[in-house]
Amino acid sequence: MDNRIYLLAVNPEPNQPDLRLIYSQSKIAHVRKLDFHGAIREAAELVPFTLKYPSAIFEGLRPPDDKHSGDSPGWLCYCSKPVRDFTKDGQECNPEPNKVFLVFVNEDKIIFNWRWEDADSESLDGKKYLPENYKTRFRKQIQ
């Protein structure tokens, strides 16, 4: 029986159907173990939002990001600026103004991590909402 959890994501390839991504079972288990309702709501609400409405998609994570060697074309990072965040107890709150939300996907189309990170200050002024050091951190921006 397939107990994997799938999410649809914008395909960075033009005119192609959405990608079907898989939540990492170990990451979901980790989130459940934390027992922070905010982390659970991030996984349930912010990850799907970011995958469907990215402000940018990057290809090729450059080490040491997440301790993975993802400097290959298949590794993706989806970036967004959600209009809400969550406290540890799961209450909705406003996100910090200088943060963006990132979702990381490996070459096997597995969502292996997500988190809030500092935004590039110039991108905030232009309302592009990109992560800090995006020009050197990723191989290229593909959307």
Secondary structure, 3 states (H helix, E strand, C coil): CCCCCEEEECCCCCCCCCEEEEECHHHHHHHHHHCCHHHHHHHHHHHHHHHHCCCEEEEEECCCHHHCCCCCCCCEEEEECCCCEECCCCCEECCCCCEEEEEEECCCCEEEEEEEEEECHHHHHCCCCCECCHHHHEEEECC
